[in-house]
């Protein structure tokens, strides 16, 4: 019976953890339309704690669009897993969704810091210390595995040097600074980031940007334990069969909204995100041990099966112990760890924490995961739809898209990572350009590049590059054509006939590429909806036409999805997407966390290629998108011309600090001053 109530937190602490998580979930939804860091005032009537207008009532229970609503499937299964009394659930939801967060976070942090005074408290403290050390060990192993980052960075520098020599052109004249000042968008200022509707990112003193004072009362071990149990509860919440029909949550797995909330909670706790990633890894590794244990239990008597069922309900690793459909949905058949030796070293520690499985069980899982047979067994236990991203074959093609293939990159394949990153190039001269711009990126997600329509992308990229190096283009640039293009963008001036005629030959290849891009976006949405990625939170990053693929994917998702279950973060770099002519609100709703539009106000070549919509609709790759919830980041200082995205992508991503919940950008100009 001891294992049935096995937890590292007291009932009161679990209640406080559940309450804080509910607040974090609601705040994450608020940040979809009002990102952190905006200047706020207690007297500002526009600052609300509610995000939905589907109901005129102040009650959360009357507003089904809220993530903290009982029918969302995000909170109640978590409360159930944490053994919080059901009578308290409605009150926790109302507190999270209606009251200002700053009025309650401190109180719940104090509850979380309280000791029970019982004899079991010392045992719990010891368990928390052991667990936190295991997390630290896992995080250290993840950092050690990043030693190859130096080699990757070196290769990327070589790539940058090679491509600068080949493709860097005089797209931006020497007077570009003057030109930029003359063509500055009305929405721009001297800051590097804009949050739609002319809001600027200004660090403030509100709760969201500065952990409450009470967080200092919590020891590091307690913080890690809370995050561990909440993640376990989130994954256990994926198995929502009891109320599945009324929950708006449509699939099992690790919900992107849960990960966004955990990221915010880790920020409040002042816990590095890599520690949370280590927790995710431990859950995935533990799942392998649990799967093996379940296989053994199936051969035993009915009483043993009942014992296993109890473990499933109350195991500290939560859904990591839930084999079959739930974990199949979470890990996508990609959980066979390549660093099994490191996990094997943790076997004694984890065996002590989770006696049902024991050290021998974890050691066996670690050794089996490193073998072909172990990989097959894990895939069978955890598998996603089909054979995962790299093994997926689309049942049908969309339109005339002939090439659409995922390729795994990086060191994190088959290691049980609970998040996926898909990287999409959109301006290439060779098939290697689908991979090389991204090789210098270092993170702890399972990473894939999308190789798509290379023939058409190479054709349009080459056509643009050939034009840029032609004599007529050189003459036009000498005459200030760039200033004319950008001025037309912001002031709706007509373009000179000579400039229009000179770029006519780009039109045919660009039109074909746009058509294939939109269809590839539909295909990407189809892949995600079918769960080839394993229903794990997805980060989408793309530049040029690759950014448009992502935007079109989000649009297609918005046609069938009610919320942001699938996508955690999106980064668009130099996106050829019109601003007024597209539904950015629908796309934003599909992303649980940060949505970034990085643009260069000097990218006049993008303006030339996409001129059909310039005069009336604006262009995201050149100017800010005026929508609350979109981070508009000016990267003009890094982009000489559109081809620069090939070698500057890594620098831009480093600047964006994607693992930070709320980045603080400073413009190059301000830093120099």
C-alpha positions in Angstrom: 0.0 0.0 0.0 2.9 2.3 0.5 3.4 2.7 -3.2 -0.2 3.7 -3.7 0.4 7.0 -1.8 4.0 7.5 -3.0 4.6 11.2 -3.4 7.3 13.6 -2.5 4.8 16.3 -1.4 2.4 16.5 1.4 -1.3 16.9 0.6 -1.2 20.6 1.4 1.9 21.0 -0.8 0.1 19.2 -3.7 -2.9 21.5 -3.3 -0.6 24.5 -3.5 1.3 23.1 -6.5 -2.0 22.4 -8.3 -3.2 26.0 -7.5 0.0 27.5 -8.8 -0.1 25.4 -11.9 -3.7 26.6 -12.6 -2.6 30.2 -12.3 0.3 29.5 -14.7 -2.0 27.9 -17.2 -4.3 30.9 -17.3 -1.4 33.4 -17.4 0.0 31.5 -20.4 -3.3 31.9 -22.2 -3.3 35.6 -21.4 0.2 35.9 -22.8 -1.0 34.7 -26.2 -2.5 38.1 -26.7 -0.6 40.2 -24.2 3.0 38.9 -23.8 5.0 39.5 -20.7 7.0 42.7 -20.2 4.4 45.2 -21.5 4.1 48.2 -19.3 1.0 47.9 -17.2 -0.8 50.0 -14.6 -3.2 49.0 -12.0 -5.4 51.8 -13.3 -5.3 50.6 -16.9 -8.8 49.2 -17.6 -7.5 47.4 -20.7 -5.5 45.1 -18.6 -7.7 42.2 -17.8 -7.2 38.8 -16.2 -9.7 37.2 -18.7 -8.9 36.2 -22.2 -12.2 35.2 -23.6 -15.3 37.1 -24.5 -17.5 34.1 -25.2 -19.4 34.8 -22.0 -20.5 37.9 -20.3 -20.3 36.2 -16.9 -17.3 36.7 -14.6 -17.4 33.0 -13.7 -14.8 30.7 -15.3 -17.4 27.9 -15.4 -19.5 30.0 -17.8 -16.6 30.6 -20.2 -15.6 27.4 -22.1 -12.9 29.1 -24.1 -10.7 29.5 -21.1 -7.9 27.0 -20.7 -8.8 26.7 -17.0 -12.4 25.8 -17.7 -13.4 22.4 -16.4 -14.1 21.0 -19.9 -10.6 21.9 -21.3 -9.1 18.8 -19.9 -6.0 20.7 -18.8 -6.6 21.1 -15.1 -9.0 18.6 -13.6 -7.1 15.4 -14.6 -4.0 17.1 -13.0 -5.9 17.8 -9.8 -7.1 14.2 -9.8 -3.6 12.9 -10.1 -2.4 15.1 -7.3 -5.2 13.8 -5.0 -6.7 17.2 -4.5 -10.2 17.0 -3.1 -12.7 17.3 -5.9 -14.7 19.8 -3.8 -11.8 22.2 -4.2 -11.5 22.0 -8.0 -14.0 24.6 -9.0 -12.6 27.1 -6.5 -9.0 26.6 -7.9 -10.3 27.1 -11.4 -12.2 30.3 -10.4 -9.1 31.6 -8.5 -6.9 31.0 -11.5 -9.2 32.5 -14.1 -10.8 35.5 -12.4 -8.5 37.0 -9.8 -5.2 38.9 -10.5 -2.4 36.4 -10.2 -0.3 38.6 -8.0 -3.0 38.4 -5.3 -2.6 34.7 -4.9 0.8 33.4 -6.0 2.5 34.5 -2.8 0.0 32.8 -0.6 0.3 29.5 -2.5 4.1 29.7 -2.4 4.0 30.0 1.3 1.8 26.9 1.5 4.3 25.1 -0.7 7.1 26.1 1.6 5.4 24.8 4.8 6.6 21.7 6.5 4.1 19.2 7.8 5.8 18.7 11.1 5.1 15.0 10.9 7.7 12.3 11.2 7.3 11.6 7.5 8.5 15.1 6.7 12.2 14.1 7.1 11.7 11.2 4.7 10.1 13.5 2.1 12.9 16.0 2.4 15.4 13.3 1.9 13.5 12.0 -1.2 13.3 15.5 -2.6 17.1 15.9 -2.2 17.8 12.6 -3.9 15.4 13.5 -6.7 16.9 16.9 -7.3 20.4 15.4 -7.4 19.2 12.9 -10.0 17.8 15.8 -12.0 21.1 17.7 -11.7 23.0 14.6 -12.8 20.7 14.3 -15.9 21.1 18.0 -16.7 24.9 17.8 -16.4 24.8 14.8 -18.8 22.8 16.9 -21.3 25.3 19.7 -21.0 28.2 17.3 -21.4 26.6 15.9 -24.5 26.7 19.4 -25.9 30.5 19.4 -26.1 30.1 18.8 -29.8 28.6 22.3 -30.0 32.0 23.8 -30.5 32.5 21.6 -33.6 29.1 22.5 -34.9 29.7 26.2 -34.4 33.0 26.0 -36.2 31.3 24.2 -39.1 28.7 26.9 -39.2 31.3 29.6 -39.3 32.9 27.9 -42.3 29.5 27.7 -43.9 28.9 31.4 -43.2 32.2 32.4 -44.7 31.7 30.3 -47.8 28.2 31.5 -48.5 29.0 35.2 -47.8 31.7 34.9 -50.4 29.3 33.3 -52.9 26.0 35.0 -52.4 26.5 38.2 -50.4 25.6 41.1 -52.8 25.3 44.8 -52.6 21.6 44.6 -51.8 22.0 47.3 -49.1 23.9 50.4 -50.4 26.4 52.2 -48.2 23.8 54.7 -47.3 21.5 52.0 -45.9 21.3 53.6 -42.5 19.9 56.8 -44.0 17.6 54.8 -46.2 16.3 52.9 -43.3 15.6 56.1 -41.3 13.7 57.5 -44.3 11.6 54.4 -44.8 10.9 53.5 -41.2 7.5 52.0 -40.6 5.1 54.1 -38.5 5.0 51.1 -36.0 8.8 51.2 -35.5 10.8 52.8 -32.8 14.4 52.6 -31.6 13.7 49.4 -29.8 14.4 46.0 -31.3 11.1 44.4 -30.4 7.5 45.3 -30.8 4.4 43.5 -29.5 1.8 44.6 -32.0 -0.3 47.8 -31.9 2.8 49.8 -31.2 3.4 48.2 -27.7 7.1 48.0 -26.7 8.8 45.5 -24.5 9.6 47.4 -21.4 10.8 45.5 -18.3 8.5 46.0 -15.4 8.1 45.0 -11.8 4.9 43.0 -12.2 4.7 39.5 -10.9 5.2 37.9 -14.3 8.7 39.4 -14.7 9.9 39.1 -11.2 9.4 36.0 -9.0 7.3 36.8 -5.9 9.3 37.3 -2.7 7.9 34.1 -1.3 9.7 32.0 -3.9 12.8 32.6 -1.7 11.2 30.6 1.0 11.4 27.5 -1.3 14.5 25.4 -1.4 15.8 24.3 -4.8 14.9 20.7 -3.9 11.3 21.6 -3.3 11.0 23.6 -6.6 12.4 20.7 -8.6 10.1 18.2 -6.9 7.0 20.4 -7.6 8.0 20.6 -11.3 8.6 16.9 -11.4 5.2 16.0 -10.0 3.4 18.6 -12.1 4.9 17.2 -15.3 4.0 13.7 -14.2 0.4 14.9 -13.6 0.3 16.7 -17.0 1.3 13.5 -18.8 -1.1 11.4 -16.7 -3.8 13.9 -17.7 -3.3 12.7 -21.2 -5.2 9.6 -20.2 -8.5 11.4 -19.8 -10.8 8.5 -20.7 -13.3 9.1 -17.8 -14.5 12.4 -19.2 -13.1 12.3 -22.7 -16.4 13.1 -24.4 -16.9 16.4 -22.7 -13.3 17.5 -22.7 -12.4 19.9 -25.6 -8.9 18.5 -25.5 -8.8 16.2 -28.6 -5.8 14.0 -28.2 -3.6 12.2 -25.7 0.0 13.3 -25.2 2.0 16.1 -23.9 -0.1 19.2 -24.5 1.8 22.3 -25.7 -0.3 24.5 -23.3 0.9 22.4 -20.4 4.6 22.9 -21.5 4.0 26.6 -21.8 2.6 26.8 -18.3 5.5 24.7 -16.9 7.9 27.0 -18.6 6.3 30.0 -16.9 6.2 28.2 -13.5 9.9 27.3 -13.8 10.5 31.0 -14.5 8.6 32.0 -11.4 10.7 29.4 -9.4 13.9 30.8 -11.0 14.8 27.3 -12.1 16.9 27.0 -15.3 14.9 25.5 -18.2 17.6 22.8 -18.8 16.6 21.4 -15.4 13.0 21.1 -16.6 14.3 19.4 -19.7 16.2 17.0 -17.5 12.9 16.2 -15.7 11.3 15.5 -19.0 14.1 13.1 -19.9 13.8 11.3 -16.6 10.1 10.8 -17.1 10.8 9.4 -20.6 13.5 7.1 -19.4 11.4 6.0 -16.5 8.7 5.1 -18.9 11.0 2.6 -20.5 11.5 0.9 -17.2 7.8 1.0 -16.5 7.0 -0.6 -19.9 9.4 -3.4 -19.1 7.9 -3.9 -15.7 4.4 -4.0 -17.1 5.5 -6.6 -19.6 6.8 -8.7 -16.7 3.7 -8.2 -14.6 1.4 -9.4 -17.4 2.9 -12.8 -16.9 2.0 -12.8 -13.2 -1.3 -13.4 -11.4 -4.3 -11.1 -11.3 -3.3 -9.8 -7.9 0.0 -8.6 -9.3 -1.9 -6.8 -12.1 -4.0 -5.1 -9.5 -0.9 -3.9 -7.8 0.4 -2.5 -11.0 -2.8 -0.7 -11.6 -2.4 1.0 -8.2 1.1 2.0 -9.2 -0.2 3.5 -12.4 -2.6 5.7 -10.4 -0.1 7.0 -7.9 3.4 6.5 -9.1 5.6 9.6 -8.8 6.5 9.5 -12.4 2.9 9.6 -13.3 2.2 9.0 -17.0 5.7 7.6 -17.3 4.2 4.5 -15.7 1.1 4.6 -18.0 2.1 2.3 -20.9 0.1 1.6 -24.0 -1.9 4.4 -25.6 -0.9 7.3 -23.4 2.8 6.9 -23.8 2.4 5.8 -27.4 1.0 9.3 -27.9 3.7 11.1 -26.0 7.0 9.8 -27.3 6.3 9.0 -30.9 8.2 5.8 -31.0 11.4 7.8 -30.7 12.3 7.1 -27.1 15.2 4.6 -27.3 17.9 6.5 -25.5 21.4 6.9 -27.0 22.8 7.9 -23.7 21.6 4.8 -21.9 24.8 4.5 -19.9 24.1 7.8 -18.2 20.7 6.7 -17.2 22.0 3.3 -16.1 24.2 5.2 -13.6 21.1 6.8 -12.1 19.4 3.3 -11.7 20.3 2.9 -8.0 18.9 6.4 -7.2 15.7 6.0 -9.2 15.3 2.5 -7.8 15.3 3.9 -4.3 12.8 6.5 -5.2 10.5 4.1 -7.0 10.8 0.7 -5.3 8.1 -0.9 -7.4 10.5 -0.9 -10.3 13.7 -1.0 -8.4 17.3 -0.4 -9.5 17.5 -3.6 -11.4 14.4 -2.6 -13.4 15.9 0.7 -14.4 19.3 -0.8 -15.2 17.6 -3.4 -17.4 15.7 -0.6 -19.2 18.9 1.4 -19.7 20.7 -1.6 -21.2 17.8 -2.7 -23.4 17.2 0.8 -24.7 20.7 0.8 -26.3 20.0 -2.3 -28.4 18.1 -2.9 -31.6 15.7 -5.2 -29.7 15.3 -2.6 -27.0 14.5 0.0 -29.6 11.9 -2.2 -31.2 10.3 -2.9 -27.8 10.3 0.8 -26.9 8.8 1.7 -30.3 6.1 -0.9 -29.7 5.4 0.5 -26.2 5.6 4.2 -27.0 5.1 4.4 -30.8 3.2 7.2 -32.5 1.1 7.1 -35.6 3.1 5.3 -38.3 6.8 5.2 -38.0 7.4 8.8 -36.7 8.4 11.8 -38.8 11.4 10.4 -40.7 9.6 7.1 -41.5 6.3 8.7 -42.5 5.0 8.4 -46.0 2.1 10.6 -46.7 -1.0 8.7 -47.8 -1.6 11.3 -50.5 0.1 14.3 -51.9 -1.4 17.7 -52.0 -1.7 19.3 -55.4 1.6 19.1 -57.3 4.0 18.9 -54.3 6.5 16.3 -55.3 9.0 16.5 -52.4 8.2 16.6 -48.7 10.5 14.7 -46.4 11.7 15.0 -42.8 15.3 14.5 -42.0 16.6 14.0 -38.4 19.6 16.3 -37.4 21.5 16.8 -34.2 22.5 14.6 -31.3 19.1 14.2 -29.7 17.5 11.5 -31.8 16.1 8.5 -30.1 16.8 9.8 -26.6 13.3 10.2 -25.2 13.0 13.9 -25.7 9.5 15.1 -25.0 9.6 18.1 -27.4 10.1 18.3 -31.1 11.6 21.1 -33.3 10.9 21.3 -37.0 13.2 23.6 -39.0 12.3 24.8 -42.5 14.6 26.5 -45.1 12.9 28.5 -47.8 15.7 30.1 -49.8 18.3 27.6 -51.0 20.9 27.0 -53.7 21.6 23.3 -52.9 19.8 20.5 -51.1 22.4 20.8 -48.3 20.9 24.2 -47.5 17.9 22.5 -46.0 20.3 21.3 -43.2 23.4 23.6 -43.0 21.7 26.8 -41.8 20.5 24.9 -38.8 23.5 22.7 -37.9 24.9 25.3 -35.5 21.8 25.4 -33.4 22.2 23.8 -30.0 19.1 22.8 -27.9 17.7 19.8 -26.1 14.8 19.0 -28.4 14.5 16.3 -31.0 15.2 18.1 -34.2 14.1 17.6 -37.8 14.5 19.6 -41.0 11.9 19.6 -43.7 13.2 19.0 -47.2 10.6 20.1 -49.6 10.2 21.1 -53.3 14.0 21.6 -53.7 13.7 22.0 -57.5 11.4 25.0 -57.3 13.2 26.6 -54.3 16.5 26.4 -56.0 15.0 27.8 -59.2 13.5 30.9 -57.5 16.6 31.5 -55.3 18.9 31.2 -58.4 16.6 33.5 -60.4 16.7 36.2 -57.7 20.5 35.8 -57.2 21.1 36.0 -60.9 19.0 39.2 -61.1 20.8 40.8 -58.2 24.2 40.2 -59.8 23.0 41.5 -63.3 24.1 44.8 -64.7 20.6 46.3 -64.8 20.1 45.4 -61.1 23.4 46.9 -60.2 22.4 50.1 -62.0 19.0 50.2 -60.4 20.5 49.9 -56.9 23.1 52.6 -57.7 20.1 54.8 -58.5 18.5 54.1 -55.2 15.9 51.4 -56.2 16.0 50.0 -52.7 14.8 53.2 -51.2 12.0 53.3 -53.8 10.9 49.8 -53.0 10.8 50.4 -49.3 9.2 53.8 -49.6 6.5 52.2 -51.7 5.9 49.6 -49.1 5.3 52.2 -46.3 3.7 55.0 -48.3 1.8 53.2 -51.1 3.8 54.9 -53.8 3.7 53.5 -57.3 6.8 51.7 -58.5 8.8 53.0 -61.6 7.9 51.1 -64.8 11.6 50.4 -65.3 11.8 48.6 -62.0 8.7 46.5 -62.6 9.9 45.5 -66.1 13.3 44.6 -64.8 11.8 42.1 -62.3 9.2 40.5 -64.5 11.3 37.4 -65.2 11.3 36.5 -61.5 7.5 36.3 -61.4 7.0 32.9 -63.0 9.4 31.0 -60.7 8.2 33.0 -57.6 4.5 32.3 -58.4 5.2 28.6 -58.7 7.2 28.6 -55.5 4.3 30.4 -53.6 1.8 27.8 -54.8 4.0 24.9 -53.7 4.7 26.7 -50.4 1.0 27.0 -49.5 0.4 23.3 -50.4 3.4 22.3 -48.3 1.9 24.2 -45.4 -1.2 22.1 -45.8 0.9 18.9 -45.8 2.7 20.0 -42.6 -0.6 20.5 -40.9 -1.7 17.1 -42.0 1.4 15.5 -40.6 0.9 17.2 -37.2 -2.8 16.4 -37.0 -2.0 12.7 -37.7 0.5 12.7 -34.8 3.6 11.6 -36.7 5.6 13.7 -34.2 4.2 11.7 -31.4 1.8 14.4 -30.0 4.7 16.1 -28.3 4.9 20.0 -28.1 6.3 21.3 -31.4 8.5 24.3 -32.1 8.4 25.5 -35.7 11.1 27.7 -37.1 11.5 28.8 -40.7 13.0 31.5 -42.9 11.9 33.0 -46.2 9.4 30.7 -47.9 9.9 28.2 -45.1 8.4 30.7 -42.7 5.4 31.0 -45.1 5.0 27.1 -44.9 4.7 27.5 -41.2 2.2 30.3 -41.4 0.0 28.4 -43.9 0.3 25.3 -41.6 -1.1 27.3 -38.7 -3.9 28.6 -40.9 -4.9 25.1 -41.8 -4.7 23.9 -38.2 -7.0 26.8 -37.2 -9.7 25.4 -39.5 -10.1 22.3 -37.4 -8.4 22.9 -34.1 -10.0 24.8 -31.3 -6.9 25.7 -29.4 -3.1 25.4 -29.1 -2.6 21.7 -28.2 0.1 21.0 -30.7 2.4 24.0 -31.2 4.3 25.5 -28.4 6.5 28.1 -30.2 6.8 29.6 -33.7 9.6 31.7 -35.2 9.1 33.3 -38.6 12.3 34.8 -40.2 12.0 37.1 -43.3 8.5 35.8 -43.9 6.8 36.5 -47.3 3.4 36.8 -45.7 1.2 39.7 -46.2 -0.1 41.4 -43.0 -3.5 42.8 -43.8 -4.4 40.0 -46.2 -4.0 37.1 -43.8 -5.7 36.0 -40.6 -2.9 36.4 -38.1 -5.3 36.1 -35.2 -6.3 32.6 -36.2 -2.6 31.6 -36.6 -1.7 33.1 -33.2 -4.4 31.1 -31.5 -2.7 27.9 -32.6 0.5 28.6 -30.7 0.6 28.1 -26.9 3.8 30.1 -26.3 5.9 32.6 -28.0 5.1 33.7 -31.6 8.0 35.7 -33.2 8.2 37.6 -36.4 11.8 38.6 -37.1 12.1 41.1 -40.0 14.6 43.2 -41.8 13.5 46.7 -42.9 16.3 46.6 -45.5 15.2 43.3 -47.2 14.1 45.1 -50.4 14.6 42.0 -52.5 11.8 40.3 -50.6 9.7 43.3 -51.4 10.6 43.0 -55.1 9.7 39.3 -55.2 6.4 39.8 -53.3 5.4 43.1 -54.7 1.9 42.0 -55.6 0.7 42.7 -52.0 3.1 45.4 -51.0 1.1 48.5 -51.8 -2.0 47.6 -49.8 -1.3 44.8 -47.4 2.2 45.1 -45.9 4.8 42.3 -45.6 5.8 40.5 -42.3 9.4 39.9 -43.5 10.0 43.7 -43.8 7.9 45.3 -41.0 6.2 44.6 -37.7 2.8 42.8 -37.6 0.4 45.0 -35.7 -1.2 42.2 -33.6 -1.1 41.8 -29.9 0.7 38.6 -29.0 3.2 38.7 -31.9 6.8 39.5 -30.9 8.2 41.6 -33.8 12.0 41.6 -33.7 14.0 43.9 -35.9 17.1 42.0 -37.2 18.1 44.6 -39.8 21.6 44.8 -38.4 22.2 41.1 -39.1 20.6 41.0 -42.6 22.5 42.4 -45.6 19.9 41.0 -48.0 17.4 38.2 -48.3 20.1 35.5 -48.9 21.7 36.5 -45.5 19.1 34.3 -43.7 21.1 31.3 -45.0 24.0 32.1 -42.7 22.6 34.5 -40.2 19.7 32.3 -38.9 21.8 31.0 -36.0 22.8 34.5 -34.9 19.2 35.6 -34.9 18.0 32.5 -32.9 20.8 33.2 -30.3 19.5 36.7 -29.9 15.9 35.5 -29.5 16.7 33.4 -26.5 14.0 30.9 -27.2 14.3 29.0 -24.0 13.6 32.1 -22.0 9.9 32.6 -21.2 10.1 36.4 -21.5 13.3 37.8 -23.2 14.5 41.3 -22.8 15.8 42.7 -26.1 18.1 45.6 -26.4 18.8 47.3 -29.7 22.4 47.4 -31.0 22.2 51.2 -31.1 21.2 51.4 -27.4 23.9 49.0 -26.4 26.5 51.0 -28.2 25.4 54.1 -26.4 
